[in-house]
Amino acid sequence: MKSMFDELFSGLAQARQSFEPALTPREVGVITSVATGIAKVSGLPGVGYEELLKFPGDIYGIAFNVDENEIGAVLLGDYWHLQAGDEVERLGHVVDVPVGENLIGRIINPIGEPLDGKGKLVVSERLPVERPSPAIMDRAAVSVPLQTGIKVIDALIPVGRGQRELILGDRQTGKTAIALDTILNQRGKNVLCVYCAIGQRASGVAKVIATLREQGALEYTVVVVTEGNDPPGLAYLAPYAATSIAEHFMEKGRDVLIVYDDLTHHARAYRELSLLLRRPPGREAFPGDIFYIHSRLLERATHLSAELGGGSLTALPIIETEAQDISAYIPTNLISITDGQIYLSPALFELGVLPAVDVGKSVSRVGGKAQRAAYRGVTVDLKLAYAQFEELEAFARFGARLDDNTLKIIEHGRRIRACLMQPEFAPVSMAEQITVLVALTADLFDDISLAHMPAAEQAVRDAAINIPDQLVERLESSEKLSKENKAVILQLARQALDDFQSDVDLTGLDWTEKASKQTHSSEPS
C-alpha cells in the first residue's frame, strides 16, 4: 500500500513540476449606465465596431458606438438585472449566427437560440450576421422565375429568382398572406425558405408558424423570430442574421427565398437605438443612415454566377404604409432599393377583391425577363386591358352614358378581376394559370355572369388536368406557345364552359353594371 501511495505522490509531483500555467489575456470594462436596450461601457479601448461583448448573466451586446472614452452597446437579451459597475468582457469577434442543414425546420432567435423546444442546435459552422454583398462581377442575370402560385402576380407582376420585390400596403391588407402563399408554393420546387418575423406580436407569429406546419412548409423553411416585447437590439439584428442563414445555402448553389416581415418595425427599432445612443439624427425624421442599413441588407439578395454555383437569394421585404402614402420616407427608400413593388390597396380589400393587388401601382422591373414564354404570350395585352377597365370603372359608377365598346371593356375587365381573385393559402399551378389566362384573352368568360364566374373559373382550372404531358413540359420550358398549343388549351376551356349558359342579364351584375346597362338602354336609337 505504501509503495502505491509513493508512486501516486511521485506522479503528482512530476505533473506539478511539468505544468506551466497559460496566461490568457482578458480585456474587461465596466458598465457606466444602462437604458432601454442599451448600455454605456468604459475601459475597453481596443474594441471594434459591431464586436460582441459579454455582460453578466450570459447577456450579449454589440459595440455600436465606438467613441474615444466610451462604448455604446446594444443589448441582445433581458437586461433588467444589469447595473452600473458590472464587468463587461470583450470576446474578440463580431456577432455571428449558426448556419447549416440542421436549421431547416427550426425556429430560432437572431443569435441562434432555439425557440421551438426541440433541443439544442448542433452546427459546425457560424457566419457573421453582417457580411459584404456579392461583387457585381460575381452576379448573373435573373433568368429563372420564382412562381408564387398567385395568379395576379405570376401573370402581371412576375418575380425572378434573385430579385428583390417589395410588398407594401396599409395595415391588414394581406401582405403577410402573399408572402406565406409564396412560401407554400415552393413545395417540391427545390427552393429553401427563410421567414424572418421582426417585432411581430407573439399571436401573429404563432399563427404563421401553425400555417407553415399544417401545410407541410416547415420542412423546407427556417423561421427567425423576434417578438414585440424583445429588446430593440434583437429586432435590429434579425434580418441580417436571417440573411446570413440564407446566404449559406445560396453559396452552396441552392435557390433560397427570404421574407422580411416587416422592415417598418426594423426601421423603428433602429431609430429607437439611434435616439438612445444619441446619434446625430440627420436631416430627416428618421436617422440619416436608415437608407444605408436597408440597402446593405437587400443588396445581399442576388443570383450568383455559374462559377460560384449559380445559387440565388430572392428577397420579399414587407413594409406597412399609413393612409396609402407610398411616398413617405421609408416606403420611398425601399422602393428605390428594390426591383419592383407589389402594392395592396385597402379599397380593393374592402370590396372583397383578394388578393388586393393594385395592378396600376405595382411593377416588376426584373421578373418580366425571367417570366415563362407561355405567360408572356397570353398576358401581353392583359395588363393594358385591366388598366383601361379600372379607369373606365370610375365613370360607370356615376351612371355616365357608355357606348358599346366601353361597356364591353368594362364587362371584360370585371371578368379579368374575377379570374385573378384567389383565396388565401391556395396556390395555383402553372398549367391551371395558363389555361385560365388563355381563356381570358380569348374572351371565353365574357358571356358568363359575374355570379357564376368563381364556378366557371374553377371548371377551367379543373380542365387543365387533361392537358397532354408534352404540352405541360412546353409550358414549363422557355419555348413559346404555338397556335396549335393554344388551340388545344382553348378547346379544353370551351368544353369546361359548356355547362355555363350565356346568361348575362341584370340579375347577374352588380349595381355599377346595372346602372351602365340601364343608361345605355335608355339612349335613343
Legacy VTK file of the C-alpha trace (Angstrom):
# vtk DataFile Version 3.0
C-alpha trace
ASCII
DATASET POLYDATA
POINTS 525 float
0.000 0.000 0.000
2.855 2.351 0.916
4.589 1.753 -2.411
1.331 2.516 -4.216
0.940 5.866 -2.409
4.612 6.724 -3.003
4.181 6.070 -6.717
0.986 8.166 -6.805
2.544 11.133 -4.993
5.635 10.883 -7.201
3.459 11.106 -10.294
1.582 14.113 -8.895
4.886 15.858 -8.112
6.140 15.311 -11.676
2.881 16.566 -13.115
3.012 19.669 -10.952
6.588 20.418 -11.978
5.855 19.932 -15.681
2.665 22.069 -15.591
3.106 25.565 -16.975
0.031 27.750 -16.493
-1.049 29.510 -19.687
-1.841 33.172 -19.291
-4.885 34.197 -21.296
-5.262 37.957 -21.600
-8.784 39.262 -20.962
-9.956 42.769 -21.673
-12.606 43.773 -19.171
-14.506 47.020 -18.856
-17.348 48.271 -16.668
-20.877 49.490 -17.281
-21.260 53.218 -16.661
-25.013 53.423 -17.363
-27.922 51.272 -18.583
-31.004 52.420 -20.508
-33.770 50.735 -22.508
-31.936 48.175 -24.621
-28.517 49.859 -24.483
-25.566 50.185 -22.109
-22.643 52.611 -21.932
-19.320 50.864 -21.249
-15.891 52.265 -20.361
-12.474 50.597 -20.107
-12.446 48.834 -23.490
-10.139 50.985 -25.660
-9.401 48.214 -28.207
-12.963 47.166 -29.033
-14.089 47.317 -32.690
-17.366 48.266 -34.320
-20.026 45.512 -34.064
-17.778 43.394 -31.847
-19.548 41.066 -29.428
-19.443 41.894 -25.696
-20.399 39.624 -22.803
-22.366 41.038 -19.884
-23.173 39.367 -16.523
-25.892 36.696 -16.685
-24.830 35.458 -20.150
-26.245 38.553 -21.808
-24.546 39.649 -25.012
-24.272 43.043 -26.633
-22.872 44.655 -29.768
-20.448 47.583 -29.746
-22.458 50.098 -31.741
-20.950 53.480 -30.861
-17.155 53.398 -30.629
-16.163 56.711 -29.030
-12.813 57.730 -27.582
-13.699 57.254 -23.913
-16.925 55.252 -24.001
-18.633 52.428 -25.917
-22.361 52.449 -26.704
-23.505 48.814 -26.693
-26.797 47.394 -27.979
-28.069 44.667 -25.634
-29.392 41.372 -27.024
-31.287 39.948 -24.078
-33.122 40.580 -20.810
-31.048 43.391 -19.311
-33.076 44.341 -16.216
-30.526 42.859 -13.786
-27.623 44.896 -15.200
-26.403 47.947 -13.320
-23.555 50.447 -13.341
-20.287 48.922 -12.170
-20.882 45.431 -13.606
-17.998 43.916 -15.558
-18.124 43.631 -19.360
-15.818 41.236 -21.244
-14.602 41.717 -24.784
-14.965 38.499 -26.835
-12.775 39.466 -29.781
-15.142 38.633 -32.653
-18.205 40.095 -34.338
-21.705 38.758 -33.675
-22.423 35.597 -35.676
-25.236 33.101 -36.230
-25.245 29.290 -36.707
-25.858 28.067 -40.269
-26.324 24.682 -41.908
-28.792 21.951 -42.788
-29.745 21.386 -39.141
-31.545 24.736 -39.113
-34.156 23.624 -41.667
-37.487 23.183 -39.910
-36.307 25.011 -36.777
-37.481 28.226 -35.114
-34.682 30.363 -33.665
-33.972 33.893 -32.484
-31.390 36.144 -34.208
-28.470 34.882 -32.079
-29.230 31.240 -32.845
-31.064 30.174 -29.692
-33.853 27.646 -30.438
-37.423 28.686 -29.609
-39.279 25.533 -30.681
-38.477 23.267 -27.726
-36.718 20.710 -29.952
-33.423 20.839 -28.102
-30.085 22.499 -28.722
-28.893 23.254 -32.240
-25.885 21.209 -33.335
-23.995 23.063 -36.073
-20.445 23.018 -37.356
-20.333 26.465 -38.916
-21.203 30.022 -37.967
-21.266 33.133 -40.146
-21.126 36.830 -39.213
-24.544 38.474 -39.371
-23.084 41.428 -41.278
-21.348 40.391 -44.498
-20.458 42.317 -47.660
-22.810 41.773 -50.578
-21.524 39.858 -53.637
-19.471 41.872 -56.113
-21.057 42.902 -59.401
-18.812 40.528 -61.374
-19.954 37.618 -59.176
-23.606 38.119 -60.138
-25.598 36.707 -63.026
-28.765 37.974 -64.690
-32.120 36.968 -63.230
-33.270 34.290 -65.660
-35.472 31.793 -63.783
-38.958 32.707 -62.490
-39.986 32.240 -58.879
-43.580 31.028 -59.131
-45.686 32.469 -56.301
-48.814 30.461 -57.128
-50.762 33.749 -57.078
-52.337 34.368 -60.489
-52.237 38.166 -60.488
-48.531 38.211 -59.537
-47.280 35.410 -61.788
-49.182 36.848 -64.756
-48.799 40.620 -64.355
-46.043 41.282 -61.764
-43.673 38.305 -62.152
-40.819 37.685 -59.724
-37.497 36.104 -60.721
-35.059 34.103 -58.600
-32.525 36.604 -57.270
-34.928 39.564 -57.410
-35.933 41.923 -54.588
-39.679 42.581 -54.771
-41.208 44.890 -52.168
-44.665 44.119 -50.722
-46.312 47.223 -49.280
-49.725 48.407 -48.202
-51.723 49.628 -45.240
-52.255 47.562 -42.119
-54.360 44.404 -42.501
-54.452 44.307 -46.300
-52.934 40.835 -46.783
-49.174 41.498 -47.095
-48.102 38.529 -44.964
-50.654 36.302 -46.725
-48.951 36.936 -50.093
-45.543 36.074 -48.625
-46.929 32.914 -46.992
-48.640 31.807 -50.223
-45.300 32.218 -51.992
-43.563 30.041 -49.373
-46.291 27.378 -49.623
-45.950 27.305 -53.417
-42.237 26.386 -53.196
-43.092 22.863 -52.018
-41.431 20.388 -54.386
-39.632 23.147 -56.337
-36.234 22.766 -54.596
-36.404 26.254 -53.053
-35.492 26.741 -49.403
-37.329 29.473 -47.499
-36.367 31.733 -44.592
-39.164 33.614 -42.829
-37.949 36.478 -40.622
-40.517 37.951 -38.205
-39.315 41.350 -36.952
-41.002 42.713 -33.838
-44.305 40.932 -34.536
-46.958 40.064 -31.967
-46.483 36.598 -30.472
-50.006 35.556 -31.540
-49.344 36.587 -35.151
-46.045 34.706 -35.275
-47.689 31.613 -33.748
-50.412 31.734 -36.415
-47.836 31.919 -39.226
-45.829 29.005 -37.796
-49.009 26.944 -37.350
-49.938 27.574 -41.008
-46.468 26.562 -42.213
-46.609 23.397 -40.103
-50.143 22.431 -41.221
-49.308 22.946 -44.894
-46.046 20.985 -44.634
-43.939 24.050 -45.483
-41.868 23.947 -42.284
-39.962 21.003 -43.797
-38.062 23.397 -46.088
-38.266 26.625 -44.037
-36.150 28.293 -41.348
-38.037 30.727 -39.084
-36.163 33.579 -37.362
-38.317 35.310 -34.754
-38.236 38.472 -32.675
-41.408 39.463 -30.860
-42.717 42.890 -29.962
-41.539 42.704 -26.343
-37.958 41.712 -27.264
-35.168 44.310 -26.903
-34.803 46.620 -29.936
-31.306 45.230 -30.495
-32.710 41.811 -31.393
-35.230 43.367 -33.809
-32.401 45.313 -35.459
-30.233 42.198 -35.756
-32.948 39.799 -37.019
-32.943 40.486 -40.805
-29.143 40.432 -41.017
-28.965 37.104 -39.154
-31.699 35.610 -41.358
-29.844 36.775 -44.484
-26.604 35.103 -43.349
-28.517 31.833 -42.869
-29.994 32.179 -46.375
-26.622 33.131 -47.896
-25.056 29.920 -46.585
-27.486 27.875 -48.698
-27.133 30.239 -51.679
-23.351 29.775 -51.657
-23.924 26.007 -51.780
-25.683 26.510 -55.146
-29.271 26.379 -53.863
-32.210 28.695 -54.537
-33.450 30.497 -51.423
-36.445 32.743 -50.716
-36.322 35.114 -47.752
-39.252 37.121 -46.352
-38.678 40.139 -44.062
-41.900 40.731 -42.099
-41.649 43.615 -41.745
-38.967 46.284 -42.271
-41.181 49.013 -40.802
-40.553 47.504 -37.346
-36.867 47.196 -38.220
-36.668 50.907 -39.065
-38.431 51.830 -35.814
-36.054 49.626 -33.788
-33.046 51.296 -35.412
-34.485 54.754 -34.790
-35.026 53.855 -31.123
-31.436 52.651 -30.780
-30.100 55.750 -32.541
-32.017 58.102 -30.275
-30.981 56.238 -27.114
-27.331 56.277 -28.191
-27.665 59.976 -29.080
-26.531 59.558 -32.641
-26.887 62.567 -34.960
-30.423 62.379 -36.362
-29.544 63.735 -39.814
-31.862 65.999 -41.775
-34.936 63.729 -41.923
-37.415 62.399 -39.392
-35.572 59.073 -39.302
-31.801 58.808 -38.721
-29.913 59.882 -41.807
-28.380 56.441 -42.398
-31.665 54.476 -42.373
-31.327 54.159 -46.157
-27.890 52.593 -45.761
-28.948 49.914 -43.250
-31.697 48.715 -45.592
-29.661 48.973 -48.801
-26.758 46.945 -47.423
-29.285 44.317 -46.299
-31.167 43.981 -49.598
-28.044 44.198 -51.774
-27.153 40.738 -50.445
-30.054 39.249 -52.441
-28.809 38.198 -55.860
-28.315 35.430 -58.416
-24.718 34.174 -58.309
-22.769 33.359 -61.451
-22.351 29.762 -62.599
-18.691 29.794 -61.485
-19.868 30.369 -57.897
-22.515 27.648 -58.007
-25.417 29.534 -59.580
-27.377 29.841 -56.316
-29.895 32.620 -55.803
-31.401 34.594 -52.942
-34.807 36.157 -53.622
-35.957 38.790 -51.122
-39.567 39.753 -50.353
-39.346 42.663 -47.896
-42.656 43.819 -46.419
-43.405 47.342 -45.187
-46.520 48.998 -43.847
-47.802 52.299 -45.236
-50.002 54.790 -43.424
-53.136 56.119 -45.153
-51.930 54.696 -48.520
-48.959 57.085 -48.542
-46.362 55.256 -50.645
-44.360 58.495 -50.978
-43.458 58.546 -47.271
-39.802 58.411 -46.227
-39.310 54.679 -45.567
-41.506 53.404 -48.481
-39.696 55.739 -50.899
-36.321 54.467 -49.684
-37.256 50.831 -50.132
-38.964 51.351 -53.494
-35.702 52.857 -54.780
-33.637 49.960 -53.357
-35.789 47.085 -54.640
-36.506 45.833 -58.176
-40.239 46.458 -58.058
-43.187 46.568 -55.690
-46.498 44.811 -55.107
-48.939 47.384 -53.728
-52.003 46.206 -51.812
-54.964 48.567 -51.882
-57.259 48.896 -48.847
-60.081 49.959 -51.184
-59.844 46.675 -53.109
-59.565 44.769 -49.827
-62.784 46.327 -48.549
-64.553 45.380 -51.789
-63.535 41.750 -51.264
-61.065 41.670 -54.165
-58.459 39.301 -52.729
-55.529 39.410 -53.065
-55.978 43.181 -53.066
-53.141 43.863 -55.534
-53.381 47.248 -57.249
-52.013 46.385 -60.698
-51.669 50.041 -61.679
-49.285 50.879 -58.803
-47.425 47.564 -58.843
-44.444 46.839 -61.065
-41.707 44.262 -61.569
-38.572 45.760 -63.119
-36.689 42.467 -63.467
-39.049 39.481 -63.281
-40.536 40.050 -66.732
-37.195 38.970 -68.233
-37.437 35.675 -66.319
-41.130 35.068 -66.938
-42.005 31.897 -68.847
-42.588 32.487 -72.558
-46.016 30.864 -72.207
-47.047 33.634 -69.796
-45.702 36.424 -71.966
-47.649 35.103 -74.924
-51.004 35.344 -73.150
-50.544 38.323 -70.812
-49.100 40.806 -73.294
-52.450 42.656 -73.595
-53.963 41.619 -70.264
-52.386 44.345 -68.111
-53.404 47.077 -70.568
-56.988 45.779 -70.713
-57.134 45.644 -66.918
-55.733 49.187 -66.562
-58.287 50.507 -69.098
-61.064 48.811 -67.154
-60.008 50.405 -63.856
-60.004 53.861 -65.456
-63.428 53.404 -67.059
-64.978 51.807 -63.981
-64.858 55.120 -62.130
-67.041 56.771 -64.808
-69.523 53.900 -64.787
-70.203 54.458 -61.085
-71.697 57.882 -61.848
-74.168 56.445 -64.347
-72.378 58.002 -67.312
-73.641 57.093 -70.766
-71.419 54.404 -72.223
-71.088 53.208 -75.800
-70.977 49.543 -76.749
-67.190 49.389 -76.928
-66.699 50.984 -73.496
-69.323 48.730 -71.950
-67.570 45.703 -73.446
-64.212 46.818 -71.972
-65.779 47.235 -68.523
-67.505 43.845 -68.593
-64.333 42.141 -69.834
-62.306 43.894 -67.094
-64.687 42.699 -64.395
-64.163 39.143 -65.563
-60.390 39.623 -65.527
-60.684 40.799 -61.926
-62.924 37.857 -61.037
-60.431 35.389 -62.552
-57.487 36.961 -60.728
-59.203 36.684 -57.334
-57.895 33.848 -55.211
-58.443 32.547 -51.658
-55.680 32.514 -49.068
-53.295 29.531 -48.846
-54.491 28.092 -52.184
-51.605 28.395 -54.684
-52.470 27.700 -58.313
-50.222 25.585 -60.545
-48.674 26.968 -63.725
-50.787 24.810 -66.058
-54.006 25.968 -64.364
-52.939 29.610 -64.526
-52.055 29.414 -68.232
-55.383 27.729 -69.037
-57.367 30.466 -67.260
-55.301 33.242 -68.892
-55.703 31.770 -72.385
-59.469 31.569 -71.821
-59.490 35.181 -70.606
-57.594 36.555 -73.596
-59.941 34.664 -75.919
-62.964 36.337 -74.216
-64.474 32.978 -73.279
-65.663 34.325 -69.913
-67.391 37.421 -71.313
-70.743 35.632 -71.780
-70.816 34.341 -68.195
-72.412 36.374 -65.415
-70.254 37.553 -62.513
-72.312 35.440 -60.113
-71.165 32.288 -61.930
-67.560 33.379 -62.516
-65.977 31.567 -59.487
-67.510 28.243 -60.570
-66.615 28.837 -64.226
-63.012 29.717 -63.386
-62.724 26.596 -61.202
-64.109 24.472 -64.041
-61.445 25.792 -66.405
-58.758 25.111 -63.803
-60.020 21.558 -63.360
-59.852 21.082 -67.114
-56.103 21.813 -67.016
-55.587 18.290 -65.650
-56.347 16.985 -69.168
-53.546 18.975 -70.825
-51.154 16.489 -72.507
-47.857 15.906 -70.681
-45.891 17.112 -73.701
-47.698 20.442 -73.587
-47.193 20.775 -69.806
-43.441 20.335 -70.364
-43.572 23.065 -73.004
-45.351 25.398 -70.564
-42.516 24.932 -68.046
-39.811 25.460 -70.657
-38.620 28.681 -72.272
-40.427 27.889 -75.552
-43.363 29.965 -76.756
-46.812 28.508 -77.198
-47.634 27.747 -80.800
-51.072 28.315 -82.344
-51.697 24.573 -82.103
-50.823 24.592 -78.378
-53.226 27.458 -77.731
-55.917 25.696 -79.736
-55.600 22.599 -77.525
-55.917 24.686 -74.353
-58.824 26.702 -75.790
-60.679 23.532 -76.722
-60.366 22.237 -73.134
-61.536 25.599 -71.754
-64.553 25.721 -74.112
-65.609 22.227 -73.117
-65.349 23.194 -69.437
-67.528 26.270 -70.007
-70.258 24.469 -71.989
-72.277 23.977 -68.822
-72.373 27.733 -68.208
-75.022 29.291 -70.399
-74.897 32.782 -71.802
-76.888 34.383 -69.017
-75.562 37.922 -68.820
-78.523 39.917 -67.578
-79.246 42.440 -64.854
-79.626 39.745 -62.213
-76.013 38.697 -62.525
-74.478 42.185 -62.433
-73.521 44.451 -59.599
-75.047 47.921 -59.199
-72.463 49.626 -61.422
-73.154 47.231 -64.282
-76.914 47.650 -63.829
-76.552 51.424 -63.997
-74.427 51.144 -67.146
-76.868 48.758 -68.830
-79.907 50.815 -67.953
-78.274 54.069 -69.050
-77.187 52.506 -72.320
-80.628 51.021 -72.988
-82.291 54.397 -72.409
-80.264 56.067 -75.183
-82.253 56.987 -78.348
-81.690 54.613 -81.238
LINES 1 526
525 0 1 2 3 4 5 6 7 8 9 10 11 12 13 14 15 16 17 18 19 20 21 22 23 24 25 26 27 28 29 30 31 32 33 34 35 36 37 38 39 40 41 42 43 44 45 46 47 48 49 50 51 52 53 54 55 56 57 58 59 60 61 62 63 64 65 66 67 68 69 70 71 72 73 74 75 76 77 78 79 80 81 82 83 84 85 86 87 88 89 90 91 92 93 94 95 96 97 98 99 100 101 102 103 104 105 106 107 108 109 110 111 112 113 114 115 116 117 118 119 120 121 122 123 124 125 126 127 128 129 130 131 132 133 134 135 136 137 138 139 140 141 142 143 144 145 146 147 148 149 150 151 152 153 154 155 156 157 158 159 160 161 162 163 164 165 166 167 168 169 170 171 172 173 174 175 176 177 178 179 180 181 182 183 184 185 186 187 188 189 190 191 192 193 194 195 196 197 198 199 200 201 202 203 204 205 206 207 208 209 210 211 212 213 214 215 216 217 218 219 220 221 222 223 224 225 226 227 228 229 230 231 232 233 234 235 236 237 238 239 240 241 242 243 244 245 246 247 248 249 250 251 252 253 254 255 256 257 258 259 260 261 262 263 264 265 266 267 268 269 270 271 272 273 274 275 276 277 278 279 280 281 282 283 284 285 286 287 288 289 290 291 292 293 294 295 296 297 298 299 300 301 302 303 304 305 306 307 308 309 310 311 312 313 314 315 316 317 318 319 320 321 322 323 324 325 326 327 328 329 330 331 332 333 334 335 336 337 338 339 340 341 342 343 344 345 346 347 348 349 350 351 352 353 354 355 356 357 358 359 360 361 362 363 364 365 366 367 368 369 370 371 372 373 374 375 376 377 378 379 380 381 382 383 384 385 386 387 388 389 390 391 392 393 394 395 396 397 398 399 400 401 402 403 404 405 406 407 408 409 410 411 412 413 414 415 416 417 418 419 420 421 422 423 424 425 426 427 428 429 430 431 432 433 434 435 436 437 438 439 440 441 442 443 444 445 446 447 448 449 450 451 452 453 454 455 456 457 458 459 460 461 462 463 464 465 466 467 468 469 470 471 472 473 474 475 476 477 478 479 480 481 482 483 484 485 486 487 488 489 490 491 492 493 494 495 496 497 498 499 500 501 502 503 504 505 506 507 508 509 510 511 512 513 514 515 516 517 518 519 520 521 522 523 524
